[in-house]
């Protein structure tokens, strides 16, 4: 995934930029970077954050950085921000998103002129560098940003840092957020609204789909008006978003309470307690508990001093080991109990199966699982949400393939329908494989109701394949 933050201030902004970026640490695991412009020109630092939190890697850099304007990012993939020297001037660039037609765009750039790219491992090129190459093919920055959004298949939100201003361009369909804040000393732009709340900024606006703005320490200018069509990622509310953040007027924590409440209204079991799988499942569980009148409990606690961040290493073996290490049971709240556990979703099913086995080993009588999302039937093709290389990494698709064989793809719409027989039998097969006492997914219509936006404004591709 990834997240970014930018600030234009009348005073030195290094510390606020640092903390603004740090508030995005839950969105990425591999790289963190800062770029500023000051008396000495552009300054940039990038660190690998795979084995340590963002803030610990940058502590030694802060005294050497100076500037009143800057951008920074947390990235789950490539190193950024990049410094670009182009016909449009020198600037720093940071992006959040995914380019599905990277090879096609590279060949097109080669045909249009003598362009070169810095080659990364395995012959790959940095997608953020590709975005800069697209922008530089037009005579102005705004035209270049529009051109990049038009050519990219996937999704791409962009920050550009110039000596006197920052340009922010939200992706064409608004799948990810960009939010503007204002203080007495200037403006900021951010992925997470919660990133500026403790930094003296107040809310100004959410950028619309495809909207382009520029900020200085004195003004916000709309450079290009938003598109009408929005397809914001619904998964941001149920999983990726930070609880204190608000997108399009809908707070993440409140949505999760709503989600749990609607799940409870459709349920049929009466457990001894309701619990959420830390961290993103907790708010859903509180909403469920409040509606059902069943006590909320925390039968295991996430150990955060060593592994404070939500994401884990890319190795499945490492992820499984760390997942076990992080969850410490409270046996007194598990033994002889009928537990209902709410998690944000089921992807492969590996971790939830291990969690249920862990609870049975600790003496639980029953383990009822309630994912807060509908069954995931399609891998996301718009954002880097998953490390999966194939839809068959999803447990749903493996079950459907076993049932339908070569006709599996033709039957997906029926399996996405919660009122169909195929859907019910798929859920029962997943329950058996993962050894749950019962399994009941949230419905897509209920999840959309919990968000509260019009269905046409939300992307639900991973649940029903509809773009």
Secondary structure, DSSP 8 states (H G I E B T S, - for coil): -EEEEEEEESS--HHHHHHHHHTTGGG-SSEEEEEEEETTEEEEEEEE-SSS-HHHHHTTTGGG---SEEEEEEESSS---EEEEETTEEEEEEEEEEES-HHHHHHHHHHHS-----B-GGG-B-HHHHHHHHHTTSSSHHHHHHHHHHH-SEEEEEEEE-SS-EEEE--TT--S--EEEEETTEEEEESSGGGTTTTT-EEEEE--TT-EEEE-SS-EEEEE---S---EETHIIIIIS-TT-EETTEEHHHHHHHHHHHHHHT-----SEEEE-TTTHHHHHHHHHHHHT--B--SEEE-TTT--SS---S-HHHHHHHHHHHEEE-GGGTTT-EEEEEES--SSSHHHHHHHHHHHHTT-SEEEEEESS----S--SSS-----SSGGGSHHHHHHHHHHGGGGGGGHHHHT-TTSHHHHHHHHHHHHHHT-SEE----HHHHHHHH-S-GGGEE-HHHH---
